[in-house]
Amino acid sequence: MVDVGVSELRRSRDRLAKQGEAAEQAGENAVSGLLLFYAAECGLKAEVLRWVLRCEDTSALPGDLRTHNLRRLAKALNLQDPAPGPDPLRCHRHKSGTWIESHELHEAWRYGAELRADDQKAAVEALKSLVEDARKGS
C-alpha cells in the first residue's frame, strides 16, 4: 500500500465522489459504483486516522484497516449500518445469483462482473451515504 496523509485521502474522497456521481448521471453504473467505493474507502480511512488513531498518514493503519473492508472501517468509526436489514453493499451476480460480498464489490465492478440492477443501485446509495458520513467527520 502506498502511504498517504489524511488531507490527501480527503481530497481523493472528494474527487472520486464527484467523478462517481458524474458517471452515475451518464448511466455508467459499474464505473460509478467503483469510484464511489474508493471514495468511501478514502474518506473512511481519513477519518479513522484523524479521529480514532490520531495519526497523520496511512502507515499507522493496522492490518485489518489497510484493506478494502468498508464495513470494518465504518465500525472503527462507530457508524451505524447504512440501512436496516441485509448488507446493502452485498450484491447478487446477475446470472448465477451467487453473492458478491461487500469487501469484494470493488473487484466485481473493476473486472466487469454483471450484478443485479436493484442490488447495484442499493450499493451505490449505501456508498454515497458512507461518503457523506466520512465528510461529516472532516
C-alpha positions, 0 to 999 in steps of 0.5 A: 500500500502506498502511504498517504496523509489524511488531507490527501485521502480527503481530497481523493474522497472528494474527487472520486465522489464527484467523478462517481456521481458524474458517471452515475448521471451518464448511466455508467453504473459499474464505473460509478459504483467503483469510484464511489467505493474508493471514495468511501474507502478514502474518506473512511480511512481519513477519518479513522486516522484523524479521529480514532488513531490520531495519526497523520498518514496511512502507515499507522493503519493496522492490518485489518484497516489497510484493506478494502473492508468498508464495513470494518472501517465504518465500525472503527468509526462507530457508524451505524449500518447504512440501512436496516436489514441485509448488507446493502453493499452485498450484491447478487451476480446477475446470472448465477445469483451467487453473492458478491460480498461487500469487501469484494464489490470493488473487484466485481465492478473493476473486472466487469462482473454483471450484478443485479440492477436493484442490488447495484443501485442499493450499493451505490446509495449505501456508498454515497451515504458512507461518503457523506458520513466520512465528510461529516467527520472532516 
